Amino acid sequence: MTQMPGVLARLRDSGLAPRKRLGQHFLHDPQLLRALVSDAGVTASDHVFEVGTGPGTLTRELALRARSVLSVDVDPGLLAFARDEIGPTQNVELLEVNALEKGLRLAGSLRDRLRSEGRFLWVSNLPYGIASPLIVAVLQAELPWASASVLVQDEVAERLASRPGSKTYGALTALVAFWARVTLGRKIPPGAFWPPPAVHSRVVHLEPSGPLGRAEEFAPYSAWVKRLFQGRRKQVGGLLRGLLGPELARAAAINAQLLPSQRPEQLRPEDFLRLAREFPAFSL
């Protein structure tokens, strides 16, 4: 599994290229690939899960450090290329699977496989097109993950790690906060990828945090988060009146300890959870 020169040339010779529709940008800088694996804390005892095998550049670095690597991609051509790049090894398994099913849930077969594997680290250069929904899907699948280090667009990283009241705080922030703590990692320039994206990318590190509530509460919590953030600049009092009517809205604000003048972008995850518990079956 030695590093072979000219991976981009070999990709072009194979007639393979990143798909713009999927938001694919292949990380090919050897130093940054090694740094990403090191930052993720991968050790010889770890099982690692990767989404977006691509040409196998990150997969190969993970295999050099980890006990085993399960890597998935939707593109059979890229998987065949990655197998040739990685070469014969006993600790890498490549699967052709679409990680996201309809409804933006983690594919059932993949969920079952990861549950059977036991504790794992999630390390990926995520395709831009699926990064946000995939992160939420993996978290809500209640898998035995120990930590995650995923590479996303810098603006997505900022949203994931933002705090209530900030300009970047939004529905994605609150959904992920139900399950995990987020910290920002290294920023990576466009030139480290093929093709170079128009923006910087950034590693985000996630650690399990609880969760905030019971697993069955996530569905109503998610519904309240998404619905209220549709009117993120409006006052919560008005949004609740439009959804619940005056009397229920007044009671909901009191029970959830909300000020009617607050806006959704000022609400903490705990505030959304109190609303979900007050009206868990309310159809939004």
PyMOL commands that set and color helices and strands:
alter all, ss='L'
color gray80, all
select helices_A, chain A and resi 7-13+20-22+30-39+57-65+76-86+108-117+131-140+154-161+171-177+190-192+215-229+236-244+246-255+264-266+269-278
alter helices_A, ss='H'
color red, helices_A
select strands_A, chain A and resi 26-27+47-51+68-73+92-96+100-101+105-106+120-125+145-153+180-188+193-194+201-208
alter strands_A, ss='S'
color yellow, strands_A
deselect
rebuild
show_as cartoon
